[in-house]
Amino acid sequence: MKYLICEDFSGQHIPFLFPDRVAHVDMREQLPYAKVVSAGYIELQDGSFVCFGGDGDLNLSARPEDADCISVFFSKKK
């Protein structure tokens, strides 16, 4: 899967995960956030998220903290 992490209007980082067949730049155009802070690919390995790669069109790459950001976001209880 691919992902983008955007910064919302309060400064919180919001991850978006989407299928490989969708280009990062196409997904970015659909999002209402002004700032995208990272982009890449995500896999689940041994129960943990692993983020890697990036997107040349957006000039963004995966950051070391992306996996934790995604994990925390999806583990929040609503």
PDB file as gemmi writes it, atoms N, CA and C in Angstrom:
CRYST1    1.000    1.000    1.000  90.00  90.00  90.00 P 1                      
ATOM      1  N   MET A   1       0.844  -1.187   0.000  1.00  0.00           N  
ATOM      2  CA  MET A   1       0.000   0.000   0.000  1.00  0.00           C  
ATOM      3  C   MET A   1       0.880   1.237   0.000  1.00  0.00           C  
ATOM      4  N   LYS A   2       0.266   2.344  -0.392  1.00  0.00           N  
ATOM      5  CA  LYS A   2       0.923   3.646  -0.356  1.00  0.00           C  
ATOM      6  C   LYS A   2       0.306   4.483   0.766  1.00  0.00           C  
ATOM      7  N   TYR A   3       1.000   5.543   1.117  1.00  0.00           N  
ATOM      8  CA  TYR A   3       0.459   6.457   2.124  1.00  0.00           C  
ATOM      9  C   TYR A   3       0.940   7.881   1.883  1.00  0.00           C  
ATOM     10  N   LEU A   4       0.174   8.805   2.408  1.00  0.00           N  
ATOM     11  CA  LEU A   4       0.547  10.205   2.549  1.00  0.00           C  
ATOM     12  C   LEU A   4       0.270  10.593   3.990  1.00  0.00           C  
ATOM     13  N   ILE A   5       1.106  11.436   4.538  1.00  0.00           N  
ATOM     14  CA  ILE A   5       0.814  12.022   5.850  1.00  0.00           C  
ATOM     15  C   ILE A   5       0.695  13.523   5.650  1.00  0.00           C  
ATOM     16  N   CYS A   6      -0.483  14.044   5.998  1.00  0.00           N  
ATOM     17  CA  CYS A   6      -0.784  15.465   5.855  1.00  0.00           C  
ATOM     18  C   CYS A   6      -0.794  16.121   7.228  1.00  0.00           C  
ATOM     19  N   GLU A   7      -0.602  17.418   7.214  1.00  0.00           N  
ATOM     20  CA  GLU A   7      -0.723  18.191   8.445  1.00  0.00           C  
ATOM     21  C   GLU A   7      -2.057  18.920   8.396  1.00  0.00           C  
ATOM     22  N   ASP A   8      -2.906  18.681   9.400  1.00  0.00           N  
ATOM     23  CA  ASP A   8      -4.207  19.358   9.407  1.00  0.00           C  
ATOM     24  C   ASP A   8      -4.049  20.789   9.928  1.00  0.00           C  
ATOM     25  N   PHE A   9      -5.154  21.483  10.022  1.00  0.00           N  
ATOM     26  CA  PHE A   9      -5.123  22.898  10.361  1.00  0.00           C  
ATOM     27  C   PHE A   9      -4.678  23.170  11.794  1.00  0.00           C  
ATOM     28  N   SER A  10      -4.701  22.143  12.648  1.00  0.00           N  
ATOM     29  CA  SER A  10      -4.231  22.301  14.022  1.00  0.00           C  
ATOM     30  C   SER A  10      -2.791  21.823  14.198  1.00  0.00           C  
ATOM     31  N   GLY A  11      -2.175  21.356  13.103  1.00  0.00           N  
ATOM     32  CA  GLY A  11      -0.797  20.881  13.169  1.00  0.00           C  
ATOM     33  C   GLY A  11      -0.667  19.390  13.407  1.00  0.00           C  
ATOM     34  N   GLN A  12      -1.797  18.696  13.563  1.00  0.00           N  
ATOM     35  CA  GLN A  12      -1.769  17.235  13.773  1.00  0.00           C  
ATOM     36  C   GLN A  12      -1.485  16.533  12.446  1.00  0.00           C  
ATOM     37  N   HIS A  13      -0.714  15.455  12.514  1.00  0.00           N  
ATOM     38  CA  HIS A  13      -0.409  14.672  11.325  1.00  0.00           C  
ATOM     39  C   HIS A  13      -1.475  13.596  11.125  1.00  0.00           C  
ATOM     40  N   ILE A  14      -2.035  13.564   9.907  1.00  0.00           N  
ATOM     41  CA  ILE A  14      -3.125  12.666   9.555  1.00  0.00           C  
ATOM     42  C   ILE A  14      -2.668  11.754   8.426  1.00  0.00           C  
ATOM     43  N   PRO A  15      -2.611  10.438   8.653  1.00  0.00           N  
ATOM     44  CA  PRO A  15      -2.201   9.521   7.582  1.00  0.00           C  
ATOM     45  C   PRO A  15      -3.365   9.102   6.695  1.00  0.00           C  
ATOM     46  N   PHE A  16      -3.061   8.908   5.431  1.00  0.00           N  
ATOM     47  CA  PHE A  16      -3.998   8.371   4.447  1.00  0.00           C  
ATOM     48  C   PHE A  16      -3.329   7.188   3.766  1.00  0.00           C  
ATOM     49  N   LEU A  17      -3.950   6.018   3.847  1.00  0.00           N  
ATOM     50  CA  LEU A  17      -3.446   4.819   3.194  1.00  0.00           C  
ATOM     51  C   LEU A  17      -4.332   4.516   1.999  1.00  0.00           C  
ATOM     52  N   PHE A  18      -3.715   4.065   0.906  1.00  0.00           N  
ATOM     53  CA  PHE A  18      -4.468   3.819  -0.315  1.00  0.00           C  
ATOM     54  C   PHE A  18      -3.731   2.781  -1.167  1.00  0.00           C  
ATOM     55  N   PRO A  19      -4.433   2.197  -2.155  1.00  0.00           N  
ATOM     56  CA  PRO A  19      -3.857   1.118  -2.954  1.00  0.00           C  
ATOM     57  C   PRO A  19      -2.688   1.573  -3.826  1.00  0.00           C  
ATOM     58  N   ASP A  20      -1.824   0.634  -4.151  1.00  0.00           N  
ATOM     59  CA  ASP A  20      -0.661   0.913  -4.993  1.00  0.00           C  
ATOM     60  C   ASP A  20      -1.042   1.449  -6.373  1.00  0.00           C  
ATOM     61  N   ARG A  21      -2.192   1.073  -6.891  1.00  0.00           N  
ATOM     62  CA  ARG A  21      -2.578   1.486  -8.243  1.00  0.00           C  
ATOM     63  C   ARG A  21      -2.898   2.980  -8.349  1.00  0.00           C  
ATOM     64  N   VAL A  22      -3.074   3.663  -7.211  1.00  0.00           N  
ATOM     65  CA  VAL A  22      -3.346   5.103  -7.195  1.00  0.00           C  
ATOM     66  C   VAL A  22      -2.023   5.845  -7.007  1.00  0.00           C  
ATOM     67  N   ALA A  23      -1.766   6.806  -7.868  1.00  0.00           N  
ATOM     68  CA  ALA A  23      -0.533   7.595  -7.763  1.00  0.00           C  
ATOM     69  C   ALA A  23      -0.595   8.524  -6.548  1.00  0.00           C  
ATOM     70  N   HIS A  24       0.556   8.721  -5.923  1.00  0.00           N  
ATOM     71  CA  HIS A  24       0.621   9.637  -4.782  1.00  0.00           C  
ATOM     72  C   HIS A  24       0.075  11.017  -5.166  1.00  0.00           C  
ATOM     73  N   VAL A  25       0.492  11.518  -6.318  1.00  0.00           N  
ATOM     74  CA  VAL A  25       0.088  12.858  -6.733  1.00  0.00           C  
ATOM     75  C   VAL A  25      -1.423  12.933  -6.978  1.00  0.00           C  
ATOM     76  N   ASP A  26      -2.014  11.862  -7.495  1.00  0.00           N  
ATOM     77  CA  ASP A  26      -3.470  11.853  -7.698  1.00  0.00           C  
ATOM     78  C   ASP A  26      -4.216  11.867  -6.371  1.00  0.00           C  
ATOM     79  N   MET A  27      -3.737  11.101  -5.399  1.00  0.00           N  
ATOM     80  CA  MET A  27      -4.364  11.106  -4.083  1.00  0.00           C  
ATOM     81  C   MET A  27      -4.189  12.470  -3.415  1.00  0.00           C  
ATOM     82  N   ARG A  28      -3.019  13.051  -3.563  1.00  0.00           N  
ATOM     83  CA  ARG A  28      -2.749  14.344  -2.946  1.00  0.00           C  
ATOM     84  C   ARG A  28      -3.771  15.388  -3.438  1.00  0.00           C  
ATOM     85  N   GLU A  29      -4.114  15.343  -4.725  1.00  0.00           N  
ATOM     86  CA  GLU A  29      -5.058  16.304  -5.292  1.00  0.00           C  
ATOM     87  C   GLU A  29      -6.453  16.175  -4.685  1.00  0.00           C  
ATOM     88  N   GLN A  30      -6.772  15.022  -4.112  1.00  0.00           N  
ATOM     89  CA  GLN A  30      -8.098  14.780  -3.543  1.00  0.00           C  
ATOM     90  C   GLN A  30      -8.219  15.196  -2.077  1.00  0.00           C  
ATOM     91  N   LEU A  31      -7.099  15.479  -1.442  1.00  0.00           N  
ATOM     92  CA  LEU A  31      -7.102  15.747  -0.002  1.00  0.00           C  
ATOM     93  C   LEU A  31      -7.271  17.236   0.294  1.00  0.00           C  
ATOM     94  N   PRO A  32      -8.016  17.565   1.342  1.00  0.00           N  
ATOM     95  CA  PRO A  32      -8.313  18.967   1.641  1.00  0.00           C  
ATOM     96  C   PRO A  32      -7.219  19.687   2.429  1.00  0.00           C  
ATOM     97  N   TYR A  33      -6.116  19.028   2.690  1.00  0.00           N  
ATOM     98  CA  TYR A  33      -5.081  19.630   3.522  1.00  0.00           C  
ATOM     99  C   TYR A  33      -4.040  20.354   2.678  1.00  0.00           C  
ATOM    100  N   ALA A  34      -3.560  21.489   3.173  1.00  0.00           N  
ATOM    101  CA  ALA A  34      -2.611  22.312   2.433  1.00  0.00           C  
ATOM    102  C   ALA A  34      -1.208  21.717   2.420  1.00  0.00           C  
ATOM    103  N   LYS A  35      -0.846  20.999   3.467  1.00  0.00           N  
ATOM    104  CA  LYS A  35       0.538  20.542   3.592  1.00  0.00           C  
ATOM    105  C   LYS A  35       0.608  19.022   3.694  1.00  0.00           C  
ATOM    106  N   VAL A  36       1.437  18.433   2.844  1.00  0.00           N  
ATOM    107  CA  VAL A  36       1.750  17.005   2.930  1.00  0.00           C  
ATOM    108  C   VAL A  36       3.193  16.915   3.420  1.00  0.00           C  
ATOM    109  N   VAL A  37       3.430  16.165   4.497  1.00  0.00           N  
ATOM    110  CA  VAL A  37       4.765  16.126   5.105  1.00  0.00           C  
ATOM    111  C   VAL A  37       5.586  14.914   4.692  1.00  0.00           C  
ATOM    112  N   SER A  38       4.923  13.832   4.243  1.00  0.00           N  
ATOM    113  CA  SER A  38       5.684  12.667   3.791  1.00  0.00           C  
ATOM    114  C   SER A  38       4.815  11.789   2.901  1.00  0.00           C  
ATOM    115  N   ALA A  39       5.493  10.937   2.133  1.00  0.00           N  
ATOM    116  CA  ALA A  39       4.826  10.021   1.218  1.00  0.00           C  
ATOM    117  C   ALA A  39       5.698   8.792   1.065  1.00  0.00           C  
ATOM    118  N   GLY A  40       5.056   7.651   0.858  1.00  0.00           N  
ATOM    119  CA  GLY A  40       5.832   6.436   0.660  1.00  0.00           C  
ATOM    120  C   GLY A  40       4.949   5.215   0.563  1.00  0.00           C  
ATOM    121  N   TYR A  41       5.552   4.102   0.890  1.00  0.00           N  
ATOM    122  CA  TYR A  41       4.892   2.799   0.869  1.00  0.00           C  
ATOM    123  C   TYR A  41       4.876   2.243   2.283  1.00  0.00           C  
ATOM    124  N   ILE A  42       3.871   1.440   2.575  1.00  0.00           N  
ATOM    125  CA  ILE A  42       3.743   0.868   3.910  1.00  0.00           C  
ATOM    126  C   ILE A  42       3.428  -0.618   3.804  1.00  0.00           C  
ATOM    127  N   GLU A  43       4.062  -1.378   4.672  1.00  0.00           N  
ATOM    128  CA  GLU A  43       3.809  -2.816   4.777  1.00  0.00           C  
ATOM    129  C   GLU A  43       3.682  -3.184   6.245  1.00  0.00           C  
ATOM    130  N   LEU A  44       2.979  -4.266   6.494  1.00  0.00           N  
ATOM    131  CA  LEU A  44       2.891  -4.825   7.835  1.00  0.00           C  
ATOM    132  C   LEU A  44       3.857  -5.996   7.895  1.00  0.00           C  
ATOM    133  N   GLN A  45       4.872  -5.907   8.748  1.00  0.00           N  
ATOM    134  CA  GLN A  45       5.878  -6.953   8.888  1.00  0.00           C  
ATOM    135  C   GLN A  45       5.971  -7.350  10.358  1.00  0.00           C  
ATOM    136  N   ASP A  46       5.695  -8.606  10.628  1.00  0.00           N  
ATOM    137  CA  ASP A  46       5.758  -9.133  12.001  1.00  0.00           C  
ATOM    138  C   ASP A  46       4.936  -8.300  12.978  1.00  0.00           C  
ATOM    139  N   GLY A  47       3.757  -7.847  12.531  1.00  0.00           N  
ATOM    140  CA  GLY A  47       2.853  -7.114  13.399  1.00  0.00           C  
ATOM    141  C   GLY A  47       3.146  -5.637  13.547  1.00  0.00           C  
ATOM    142  N   SER A  48       4.139  -5.124  12.818  1.00  0.00           N  
ATOM    143  CA  SER A  48       4.486  -3.707  12.906  1.00  0.00           C  
ATOM    144  C   SER A  48       4.493  -3.084  11.518  1.00  0.00           C  
ATOM    145  N   PHE A  49       4.121  -1.801  11.446  1.00  0.00           N  
ATOM    146  CA  PHE A  49       4.181  -1.088  10.180  1.00  0.00           C  
ATOM    147  C   PHE A  49       5.626  -0.750   9.834  1.00  0.00           C  
ATOM    148  N   VAL A  50       5.952  -0.873   8.562  1.00  0.00           N  
ATOM    149  CA  VAL A  50       7.252  -0.476   8.035  1.00  0.00           C  
ATOM    150  C   VAL A  50       6.996   0.467   6.868  1.00  0.00           C  
ATOM    151  N   CYS A  51       7.575   1.658   6.916  1.00  0.00           N  
ATOM    152  CA  CYS A  51       7.410   2.657   5.862  1.00  0.00           C  
ATOM    153  C   CYS A  51       8.729   2.835   5.117  1.00  0.00           C  
ATOM    154  N   PHE A  52       8.627   3.017   3.791  1.00  0.00           N  
ATOM    155  CA  PHE A  52       9.834   3.133   2.980  1.00  0.00           C  
ATOM    156  C   PHE A  52       9.500   3.855   1.674  1.00  0.00           C  
ATOM    157  N   GLY A  53      10.531   4.213   0.936  1.00  0.00           N  
ATOM    158  CA  GLY A  53      10.356   4.814  -0.382  1.00  0.00           C  
ATOM    159  C   GLY A  53       9.902   6.256  -0.311  1.00  0.00           C  
ATOM    160  N   GLY A  54       9.241   6.675  -1.376  1.00  0.00           N  
ATOM    161  CA  GLY A  54       8.761   8.042  -1.460  1.00  0.00           C  
ATOM    162  C   GLY A  54       8.110   8.283  -2.804  1.00  0.00           C  
ATOM    163  N   ASP A  55       7.959   9.553  -3.152  1.00  0.00           N  
ATOM    164  CA  ASP A  55       7.370   9.924  -4.428  1.00  0.00           C  
ATOM    165  C   ASP A  55       8.144  11.099  -5.017  1.00  0.00           C  
ATOM    166  N   GLY A  56       8.703  10.874  -6.203  1.00  0.00           N  
ATOM    167  CA  GLY A  56       9.493  11.907  -6.864  1.00  0.00           C  
ATOM    168  C   GLY A  56       8.666  13.085  -7.348  1.00  0.00           C  
ATOM    169  N   ASP A  57       7.430  12.833  -7.785  1.00  0.00           N  
ATOM    170  CA  ASP A  57       6.578  13.924  -8.260  1.00  0.00           C  
ATOM    171  C   ASP A  57       6.259  14.917  -7.148  1.00  0.00           C  
ATOM    172  N   LEU A  58       6.070  14.419  -5.943  1.00  0.00           N  
ATOM    173  CA  LEU A  58       5.793  15.288  -4.794  1.00  0.00           C  
ATOM    174  C   LEU A  58       7.074  15.720  -4.084  1.00  0.00           C  
ATOM    175  N   ASN A  59       8.199  15.116  -4.470  1.00  0.00           N  
ATOM    176  CA  ASN A  59       9.489  15.389  -3.825  1.00  0.00           C  
ATOM    177  C   ASN A  59       9.416  15.139  -2.313  1.00  0.00           C  
ATOM    178  N   LEU A  60       8.765  14.018  -1.952  1.00  0.00           N  
ATOM    179  CA  LEU A  60       8.615  13.628  -0.549  1.00  0.00           C  
ATOM    180  C   LEU A  60       9.045  12.181  -0.386  1.00  0.00           C  
ATOM    181  N   SER A  61       9.493  11.845   0.806  1.00  0.00           N  
ATOM    182  CA  SER A  61       9.867  10.462   1.092  1.00  0.00           C  
ATOM    183  C   SER A  61       9.374  10.050   2.467  1.00  0.00           C  
ATOM    184  N   ALA A  62       9.489   8.765   2.734  1.00  0.00           N  
ATOM    185  CA  ALA A  62       9.129   8.223   4.043  1.00  0.00           C  
ATOM    186  C   ALA A  62      10.086   8.769   5.092  1.00  0.00           C  
ATOM    187  N   ARG A  63       9.566   9.006   6.278  1.00  0.00           N  
ATOM    188  CA  ARG A  63      10.385   9.474   7.404  1.00  0.00           C  
ATOM    189  C   ARG A  63      10.426   8.390   8.468  1.00  0.00           C  
ATOM    190  N   PRO A  64      11.444   8.373   9.296  1.00  0.00           N  
ATOM    191  CA  PRO A  64      11.532   7.353  10.351  1.00  0.00           C  
ATOM    192  C   PRO A  64      10.324   7.322  11.277  1.00  0.00           C  
ATOM    193  N   GLU A  65       9.700   8.450  11.539  1.00  0.00           N  
ATOM    194  CA  GLU A  65       8.577   8.513  12.477  1.00  0.00           C  
ATOM    195  C   GLU A  65       7.225   8.173  11.841  1.00  0.00           C  
ATOM    196  N   ASP A  66       7.174   7.953  10.539  1.00  0.00           N  
ATOM    197  CA  ASP A  66       5.894   7.700   9.867  1.00  0.00           C  
ATOM    198  C   ASP A  66       5.191   6.447  10.378  1.00  0.00           C  
ATOM    199  N   ALA A  67       5.912   5.367  10.573  1.00  0.00           N  
ATOM    200  CA  ALA A  67       5.287   4.118  11.031  1.00  0.00           C  
ATOM    201  C   ALA A  67       4.620   4.312  12.390  1.00  0.00           C  
ATOM    202  N   ASP A  68       5.278   5.023  13.290  1.00  0.00           N  
ATOM    203  CA  ASP A  68       4.683   5.293  14.607  1.00  0.00           C  
ATOM    204  C   ASP A  68       3.456   6.187  14.490  1.00  0.00           C  
ATOM    205  N   CYS A  69       3.518   7.197  13.638  1.00  0.00           N  
ATOM    206  CA  CYS A  69       2.386   8.098  13.429  1.00  0.00           C  
ATOM    207  C   CYS A  69       1.172   7.316  12.948  1.00  0.00           C  
ATOM    208  N   ILE A  70       1.374   6.441  11.989  1.00  0.00           N  
ATOM    209  CA  ILE A  70       0.280   5.645  11.431  1.00  0.00           C  
ATOM    210  C   ILE A  70      -0.260   4.673  12.477  1.00  0.00           C  
ATOM    211  N   SER A  71       0.638   4.011  13.188  1.00  0.00           N  
ATOM    212  CA  SER A  71       0.228   3.053  14.205  1.00  0.00           C  
ATOM    213  C   SER A  71      -0.604   3.716  15.296  1.00  0.00           C  
ATOM    214  N   VAL A  72      -0.164   4.861  15.790  1.00  0.00           N  
ATOM    215  CA  VAL A  72      -0.886   5.585  16.842  1.00  0.00           C  
ATOM    216  C   VAL A  72      -2.240   6.057  16.323  1.00  0.00           C  
ATOM    217  N   PHE A  73      -2.274   6.574  15.104  1.00  0.00           N  
ATOM    218  CA  PHE A  73      -3.522   7.079  14.542  1.00  0.00           C  
ATOM    219  C   PHE A  73      -4.571   5.984  14.445  1.00  0.00           C  
ATOM    220  N   PHE A  74      -4.189   4.810  13.976  1.00  0.00           N  
ATOM    221  CA  PHE A  74      -5.157   3.741  13.787  1.00  0.00           C  
ATOM    222  C   PHE A  74      -5.442   2.927  15.058  1.00  0.00           C  
ATOM    223  N   SER A  75      -4.701   3.202  16.130  1.00  0.00           N  
ATOM    224  CA  SER A  75      -4.980   2.516  17.375  1.00  0.00           C  
ATOM    225  C   SER A  75      -5.800   3.369  18.344  1.00  0.00           C  
ATOM    226  N   LYS A  76      -6.104   4.605  17.975  1.00  0.00           N  
ATOM    227  CA  LYS A  76      -6.909   5.481  18.829  1.00  0.00           C  
ATOM    228  C   LYS A  76      -8.318   4.925  18.941  1.00  0.00           C  
ATOM    229  N   LYS A  77      -8.824   4.949  20.154  1.00  0.00           N  
ATOM    230  CA  LYS A  77     -10.205   4.516  20.387  1.00  0.00           C  
ATOM    231  C   LYS A  77     -11.120   5.697  20.198  1.00  0.00           C  
ATOM    232  N   LYS A  78     -12.181   5.483  19.486  1.00  0.00           N  
ATOM    233  CA  LYS A  78     -13.154   6.557  19.211  1.00  0.00           C  
ATOM    234  C   LYS A  78     -14.274   6.519  20.197  1.00  0.00           C  
TER     235      LYS A  78                                                      
END                                                                             
